[in-house]
Structure formats: C-alpha cells, structure tokens
Amino acid sequence: MTPRPLTAEPARTSGGAGHRGDSVASANADDTVATGAEPTLRIGEVAKLCGVTTRTLRYWEEIGLVAPSEQRHGTERVYASSEVERAKRIRELQSIMGFSLAEIRAVLETEDVLDKLRHAYRAHARPELRRRLLSDAMEANDKLVARLDDTLERIKVFRDERVAKAARLRVREAELDTEIAHAQANATDRKRR
C-alpha cells in the first residue's frame, strides 16, 4: 500500500481579491523574490491547508512530529514548504491510512532516515560507501514494511471478526423473523376460532 506523493500547493483561500489570505500569500511571494528566502506560512495558514486546528499543529510540534522553521517576534510560528509538506503528510497518514500518531512517527522517522541516506548516497562517489548507504536504506525500508504488514494483519483480523459477527447477527435476524411469522400465524389461527 503505497501512499500517493504529496505535491506543493499554494495557499488557497476563500473570498475575492483583497482577502487577508491572498495578501499574505502575495506578501510571502514578494518577500521570497526580494530576499531569495524560501516562502513561509504562518501556523493558521498551515492549519487551514492541512484541515486541522492550530492547536493540533502545536501538539504535533510538542511531540516532535513537525517543527516551525522559525518563530518571528518570539511567538509567531512560521513554516517553510518542507514543514508544510510534512504536516500534510501527517494528516494524510491519519485521514487516509488511519494511522495513529505512533505509527506516523515510525513512518516519518523512516522517511527521514531514507532522505538522509539518499543525500549522503548522492554526495559520495566511492562505490563501497554508496553500497553501505544503500544497504542501510534497504534495512530501514524493510523495517517499515514489516511494521505496515503487522498493522495490515491486525486490521484483517479485526475485519474478519466483524464479518463473523455480521454473519451471526444475520442468522439471529432470520431466527427472529421465523419466530415473528409463527407468532403472527398463531394469532391469526386463534382469531379464526
């Protein structure tokens, strides 16, 4: 089960021209052009993009799943595109895959390791080092696949229990329908007498 890759999307806002979100997005773009810095979004903008609350983002930050790129004026959290994509990834793993935060942490940690190994692999030309990095990447990926297989097996067991319960409920429903039909037939017979 391979999750679809996330693509960077610009901030979407409701409302017409001059809407606060539009001006923020253009201001961020203007800052980028002027300074050459990566565009950033404030915590509320990231929350809106991800479909979560700012409180949720702060909690994810507290438990180490995301981190703002910087804090302006001491308290204003701002996020670079890489952290926005990470927050979107967390939300996707929650909503589409149904993962718990612990499972999401394992996925993100593995993806972080694979990303570091990928960068190191590309930076080194020596085949021996690249071979070791490749081996480390395969090991990290195999561990994640094993964890996913375990999760899928638990889901299958739970589903099989639900299917068996549904079958028992249908049998009981048929028994009750038969009882009701007999009771109605007996009541009709008594009325005729």
Rosetta silent file (secondary structure, phi, psi, omega in degrees, C-alpha in Angstrom):
SEQUENCE: MTPRPLTAEPARTSGGAGHRGDSVASANADDTVATGAEPTLRIGEVAKLCGVTTRTLRYWEEIGLVAPSEQRHGTERVYASSEVERAKRIRELQSIMGFSLAEIRAVLETEDVLDKLRHAYRAHARPELRRRLLSDAMEANDKLVARLDDTLERIKVFRDERVAKAARLRVREAELDTEIAHAQANATDRKRR
SCORE:     score description
SCORE:     0.000 S_00000001
   1 L     0.000   99.683 -177.287    0.000    0.000    0.000 S_00000001
   2 L   -98.901  119.537  178.194    1.979    2.975   -1.288 S_00000001
   3 L   -69.214  146.678  179.578    0.643    6.394   -0.294 S_00000001
   4 L   -69.283  144.548  179.043    0.457    8.902   -3.104 S_00000001
   5 L   -69.668  149.254  177.951    3.164   11.550   -3.007 S_00000001
   6 L   -91.146  144.356  176.469    2.121   14.979   -1.895 S_00000001
   7 L  -114.024  151.509  179.172    2.710   17.948   -4.125 S_00000001
   8 L   -70.580  132.691  177.289    3.279   21.501   -3.042 S_00000001
   9 L  -125.139  145.685  175.607    0.177   23.620   -3.455 S_00000001
  10 L   -70.799  158.964  177.857   -0.164   27.335   -2.983 S_00000001
  11 L   -61.016  132.062  177.565   -2.284   28.556   -0.111 S_00000001
  12 L  -107.338  136.928 -179.197   -5.943   28.530   -1.094 S_00000001
  13 L  -131.390  155.892  174.394   -8.294   30.997    0.375 S_00000001
  14 L   -94.400  155.977  178.331  -11.970   31.693    0.075 S_00000001
  15 L   103.996  171.865 -175.071  -13.176   35.100   -0.854 S_00000001
  16 L   -91.515 -164.982  179.642  -12.262   37.592   -3.512 S_00000001
  17 L   -61.189  148.033 -179.996   -9.331   39.824   -4.179 S_00000001
  18 L    84.898   -0.684  176.897   -8.036   41.668   -1.182 S_00000001
  19 L   -65.597  144.044 -175.821   -8.850   38.748    1.159 S_00000001
  20 H   -51.610  -43.811 -179.274   -6.364   38.540    4.009 S_00000001
  21 H   -63.042  -37.230  178.647   -5.072   35.132    2.845 S_00000001
  22 H   -64.508  -44.198 -178.301   -4.453   36.447   -0.668 S_00000001
  23 H   -67.202  -34.711  178.090   -2.420   39.376    0.608 S_00000001
  24 H   -66.733  -44.926 -179.325   -0.410   37.110    2.914 S_00000001
  25 H   -62.432  -43.250 -179.795    0.355   34.692    0.108 S_00000001
  26 H   -70.647  -35.499  177.122    1.438   37.507   -2.196 S_00000001
  27 H   -62.702  -42.497  177.740    3.420   39.188    0.598 S_00000001
  28 H   -62.212  -40.983  179.508    5.233   35.890    1.215 S_00000001
  29 H   -65.329  -41.484  178.481    5.933   35.585   -2.506 S_00000001
  30 H   -62.003  -41.505  178.454    7.190   39.193   -2.615 S_00000001
  31 H   -61.173  -38.480 -178.128    9.498   38.502    0.352 S_00000001
  32 H   -65.212  -45.531 -179.530   10.875   35.467   -1.455 S_00000001
  33 H   -63.749  -43.408 -176.585   11.659   37.394   -4.612 S_00000001
  34 H   -69.481  -40.857 -173.491   13.230   40.257   -2.686 S_00000001
  35 H  -103.171  -17.727 -175.758   15.306   38.185   -0.270 S_00000001
  36 L    79.154    3.801 -179.587   15.717   34.876   -2.092 S_00000001
  37 L   -79.637  158.997  176.668   14.462   33.106    1.038 S_00000001
  38 L   -68.990  138.560  179.446   12.077   30.180    0.965 S_00000001
  39 L   -64.922  146.783  179.244    8.433   31.254    1.333 S_00000001
  40 E  -126.988  157.188  176.539    6.904   30.623    4.740 S_00000001
  41 E  -123.995  147.688  176.397    3.380   30.326    6.061 S_00000001
  42 E   -77.419  163.226 -173.982    2.041   31.177    9.470 S_00000001
  43 H   -56.755  -39.963  179.306    0.610   28.471   11.685 S_00000001
  44 H   -64.482  -36.973  178.445   -3.008   29.380   10.889 S_00000001
  45 H   -68.150  -40.861  178.235   -2.349   29.142    7.160 S_00000001
  46 H   -65.480  -43.632  178.896   -0.699   25.749    7.548 S_00000001
  47 H   -58.174  -43.958 -179.939   -3.561   24.528    9.721 S_00000001
  48 H   -63.551  -44.595  178.545   -6.067   25.594    7.074 S_00000001
  49 H   -59.366  -36.167 -175.634   -4.092   23.869    4.285 S_00000001
  50 H   -90.447  -11.920 -178.434   -3.961   20.652    6.307 S_00000001
  51 L    74.398   33.543  178.232   -7.538   20.782    7.565 S_00000001
  52 L  -129.772  175.770  177.551   -6.521   20.816   11.231 S_00000001
  53 L   -91.715  163.188  175.792   -6.537   23.344   14.042 S_00000001
  54 H   -65.297  -31.240  177.210   -3.583   25.409   15.181 S_00000001
  55 H   -61.849  -40.084  177.691   -3.840   23.543   18.467 S_00000001
  56 H   -62.569  -45.222  178.307   -3.277   20.277   16.579 S_00000001
  57 H   -60.981  -40.399  178.366   -0.175   21.691   14.888 S_00000001
  58 H   -64.334  -37.678  177.672    1.158   22.861   18.249 S_00000001
  59 H   -65.659  -44.666  177.200    0.569   19.373   19.655 S_00000001
  60 H   -58.598  -37.397  177.148    2.389   17.792   16.719 S_00000001
  61 H   -66.053  -44.304 -178.584    5.217   20.221   17.431 S_00000001
  62 H   -59.065  -37.932 -178.366    5.172   19.336   21.134 S_00000001
  63 L   -93.182    4.690  172.032    5.559   15.610   20.394 S_00000001
  64 L    86.880   16.241  179.066    8.219   16.207   17.754 S_00000001
  65 L   -82.518  -35.362  176.741    6.364   15.403   14.528 S_00000001
  66 L  -135.240  164.386  175.850    6.764   18.883   12.996 S_00000001
  67 L  -147.666  134.838  175.970    8.716   21.995   13.824 S_00000001
  68 L   -64.703  151.106  179.238    8.236   25.524   12.621 S_00000001
  69 L   -66.564  -35.421  178.245   11.074   26.853   10.508 S_00000001
  70 E  -161.500  169.342  173.961   11.335   29.857   12.787 S_00000001
  71 E  -122.681  118.428  179.098    9.464   31.919   15.318 S_00000001
  72 E   -90.462  146.712  176.759    9.032   35.568   14.488 S_00000001
  73 L    53.718   27.809  174.950    8.555   38.147   17.211 S_00000001
  74 L    83.665  -29.567 -175.682    9.108   35.434   19.807 S_00000001
  75 L  -130.031  -21.762 -175.717    5.752   33.668   19.392 S_00000001
  76 E   -76.666  113.589  179.542    4.623   33.677   15.745 S_00000001
  77 E   -82.866  132.420  174.696    5.331   30.252   14.266 S_00000001
  78 E  -128.160  146.697 -173.237    6.158   30.163   10.561 S_00000001
  79 E  -122.855  133.546  173.374    6.666   27.082    8.425 S_00000001
  80 E   -78.353  166.919 -176.436    8.786   26.538    5.310 S_00000001
  81 H   -58.607  -34.656 -179.931    7.389   24.470    2.453 S_00000001
  82 H   -64.479  -38.466  178.422    9.184   21.311    3.644 S_00000001
  83 H   -74.577  -32.262  175.042    7.442   21.509    7.027 S_00000001
  84 H   -63.440  -44.359  178.662    4.100   22.288    5.366 S_00000001
  85 H   -63.265  -37.159  177.911    4.538   19.149    3.261 S_00000001
  86 H   -64.909  -42.570  177.981    5.416   17.187    6.399 S_00000001
  87 H   -64.078  -39.921  176.667    2.233   18.425    8.126 S_00000001
  88 H   -63.052  -39.796  179.637    0.208   17.461    5.037 S_00000001
  89 H   -62.855  -43.231  178.105    1.858   14.037    5.109 S_00000001
  90 H   -59.575  -47.546 -178.552    0.906   13.562    8.768 S_00000001
  91 H   -62.637  -40.345  178.232   -2.683   14.498    8.010 S_00000001
  92 H   -62.655  -44.810 -179.818   -2.764   12.154    5.016 S_00000001
  93 H   -63.908  -33.027  177.066   -1.433    9.258    7.081 S_00000001
  94 H   -72.545  -55.302 -169.621   -4.107    9.963    9.698 S_00000001
  95 H   -78.562  -40.608 -176.888   -7.119   10.520    7.496 S_00000001
  96 L   -87.991  -43.690 -175.884   -6.491    8.246    4.529 S_00000001
  97 L   -90.737  -19.105  179.462   -4.401    5.499    6.081 S_00000001
  98 L    75.325   23.595 -177.574   -5.917    5.628    9.565 S_00000001
  99 L   -77.142  147.617  172.344   -2.525    5.613   11.282 S_00000001
 100 L   -78.353  168.177  178.422   -2.069    6.544   14.924 S_00000001
 101 H   -63.425  -33.285  177.193    0.470    9.225   15.835 S_00000001
 102 H   -64.828  -42.120  178.146    2.887    6.491   16.983 S_00000001
 103 H   -67.101  -38.845  178.144    2.623    4.789   13.586 S_00000001
 104 H   -62.999  -41.450  177.844    3.025    8.150   11.854 S_00000001
 105 H   -58.365  -43.932  179.788    6.164    8.813   13.905 S_00000001
 106 H   -62.819  -42.022  178.432    7.628    5.495   12.713 S_00000001
 107 H   -63.444  -48.377 -178.181    6.821    6.315    9.077 S_00000001
 108 H   -64.057  -41.174  178.777    8.279    9.829    9.342 S_00000001
 109 H   -62.381  -41.277  177.853   11.409    8.647   11.124 S_00000001
 110 H   -64.978  -44.231  178.777   11.982    6.041    8.423 S_00000001
 111 H   -62.940  -36.342  177.081   11.390    8.603    5.682 S_00000001
 112 H   -64.039  -44.518  178.649   13.835   10.971    7.429 S_00000001
 113 H   -61.751  -46.416 -179.625   16.495    8.236    7.575 S_00000001
 114 H   -62.366  -38.202  178.690   15.924    7.356    3.929 S_00000001
 115 H   -64.693  -44.701  178.269   16.161   11.031    2.954 S_00000001
 116 H   -62.639  -41.765  179.177   19.473   11.465    4.824 S_00000001
 117 H   -65.599  -38.556  178.357   20.834    8.298    3.262 S_00000001
 118 H   -61.188  -45.148  178.997   19.709    9.469   -0.193 S_00000001
 119 H   -64.742  -42.523  179.144   21.571   12.764    0.231 S_00000001
 120 H   -65.430  -39.712  179.524   24.691   11.009    1.515 S_00000001
 121 H   -59.376  -45.433 -178.612   24.494    8.485   -1.335 S_00000001
 122 H   -71.076  -25.472 -177.339   24.397   11.270   -3.924 S_00000001
 123 H   -81.908  -19.061 -175.107   27.224   13.176   -2.229 S_00000001
 124 L  -113.981  133.650 -178.084   29.731   10.294   -2.247 S_00000001
 125 L   -93.048  -20.182 -176.640   31.260    8.746   -5.319 S_00000001
 126 L   -65.442  121.997 -177.927   33.028    5.819   -3.619 S_00000001
 127 H   -58.844  -34.780 -178.316   31.127    2.633   -4.532 S_00000001
 128 H   -64.162  -44.578  179.718   31.892    0.975   -1.164 S_00000001
 129 H   -68.334  -41.557  178.598   30.294    3.812    0.810 S_00000001
 130 H   -62.444  -37.435  178.917   27.363    4.038   -1.587 S_00000001
 131 H   -63.966  -43.548  178.878   26.838    0.278   -1.217 S_00000001
 132 H   -64.482  -42.202  178.023   26.752    0.583    2.596 S_00000001
 133 H   -63.089  -40.521  178.050   24.319    3.521    2.394 S_00000001
 134 H   -63.415  -41.424  177.562   22.118    1.562    0.032 S_00000001
 135 H   -62.523  -42.920  177.470   22.153   -1.385    2.423 S_00000001
 136 H   -62.304  -40.982  179.177   21.176    0.903    5.330 S_00000001
 137 H   -64.076  -42.937  179.095   18.329    2.369    3.277 S_00000001
 138 H   -63.459  -40.338  178.870   17.005   -1.083    2.390 S_00000001
 139 H   -63.009  -45.640  179.109   17.150   -2.131    6.050 S_00000001
 140 H   -62.705  -43.228  179.468   15.233    0.966    7.188 S_00000001
 141 H   -66.032  -41.054  179.235   12.634    0.482    4.464 S_00000001
 142 H   -62.198  -37.698  177.059   12.265   -3.237    5.243 S_00000001
 143 H   -63.660  -41.118  178.312   11.598   -2.422    8.908 S_00000001
 144 H   -66.557  -42.024  178.321    8.843   -0.005    7.900 S_00000001
 145 H   -61.199  -41.454  178.147    7.319   -2.548    5.521 S_00000001
 146 H   -62.311  -40.955  178.242    7.326   -5.146    8.321 S_00000001
 147 H   -64.698  -41.841  177.186    5.569   -2.682   10.626 S_00000001
 148 H   -64.213  -40.627  177.278    2.995   -1.933    7.927 S_00000001
 149 H   -60.641  -40.804  177.530    2.458   -5.666    7.360 S_00000001
 150 H   -62.054  -44.640  178.880    1.824   -6.084   11.087 S_00000001
 151 H   -62.309  -44.752  178.977   -0.701   -3.237   11.027 S_00000001
 152 H   -62.544  -38.245  178.586   -2.440   -4.699    7.986 S_00000001
 153 H   -64.265  -42.464  177.882   -2.626   -8.114    9.657 S_00000001
 154 H   -64.331  -38.046  177.021   -4.248   -6.590   12.749 S_00000001
 155 H   -64.605  -41.758  179.257   -6.730   -4.762   10.527 S_00000001
 156 H   -62.540  -43.574  178.804   -7.503   -8.032    8.708 S_00000001
 157 H   -61.316  -45.002  179.030   -8.102   -9.865   11.992 S_00000001
 158 H   -62.205  -43.587  178.758  -10.409   -7.084   13.174 S_00000001
 159 H   -62.183  -44.449  179.439  -12.271   -7.106    9.846 S_00000001
 160 H   -60.777  -38.077  176.276  -12.669  -10.902    9.947 S_00000001
 161 H   -62.416  -42.111  179.651  -14.138  -10.604   13.465 S_00000001
 162 H   -65.170  -41.247  178.610  -16.642   -8.013   12.189 S_00000001
 163 H   -63.340  -43.721  178.978  -17.611  -10.231    9.216 S_00000001
 164 H   -63.392  -42.150  178.316  -18.155  -13.219   11.538 S_00000001
 165 H   -63.103  -42.361  178.130  -20.258  -11.087   13.896 S_00000001
 166 H   -60.593  -39.428  178.628  -22.342   -9.811   10.964 S_00000001
 167 H   -64.425  -42.825  177.821  -22.986  -13.431    9.896 S_00000001
 168 H   -63.587  -40.229  178.739  -24.139  -14.344   13.444 S_00000001
 169 H   -64.773  -38.074  178.316  -26.398  -11.290   13.546 S_00000001
 170 H   -66.734  -38.608  176.753  -27.976  -12.253   10.201 S_00000001
 171 H   -62.867  -45.668  179.381  -28.637  -15.791   11.455 S_00000001
 172 H   -63.921  -37.921  177.418  -30.267  -14.395   14.593 S_00000001
 173 H   -61.368  -44.042  178.981  -32.300  -11.963   12.477 S_00000001
 174 H   -63.445  -40.505  177.784  -33.595  -14.868   10.346 S_00000001
 175 H   -61.954  -43.163  179.088  -34.495  -16.807   13.520 S_00000001
 176 H   -66.231  -38.852  176.344  -36.422  -13.819   14.860 S_00000001
 177 H   -60.290  -40.448  178.154  -38.216  -13.366   11.524 S_00000001
 178 H   -65.678  -43.924  177.855  -39.285  -17.014   11.740 S_00000001
 179 H   -60.007  -43.573 -179.526  -40.454  -16.551   15.345 S_00000001
 180 H   -64.376  -44.183  179.428  -42.418  -13.457   14.390 S_00000001
 181 H   -61.487  -41.702  178.378  -44.012  -15.208   11.413 S_00000001
 182 H   -65.215  -42.467 -179.781  -45.046  -18.183   13.643 S_00000001
 183 H   -64.013  -41.335  179.040  -46.431  -15.858   16.304 S_00000001
 184 H   -66.556  -39.338  179.067  -48.456  -13.947   13.715 S_00000001
 185 H   -65.225  -42.757  178.291  -49.728  -17.197   12.174 S_00000001
 186 H   -64.289  -39.224  178.770  -50.771  -18.477   15.621 S_00000001
 187 H   -65.459  -39.341  178.006  -52.533  -15.188   16.403 S_00000001
 188 H   -66.290  -41.595  178.072  -54.405  -15.381   13.104 S_00000001
 189 H   -61.964  -40.660 -179.959  -55.417  -19.015   13.817 S_00000001
 190 H   -66.125  -37.390  179.061  -56.741  -18.036   17.261 S_00000001
 191 H   -65.904  -34.248  179.556  -58.811  -15.222   15.801 S_00000001
 192 H   -70.121  -26.278 -176.694  -60.436  -17.648   13.316 S_00000001
 193 L   -81.113    0.000    0.000  -61.541  -20.000   16.046 S_00000001
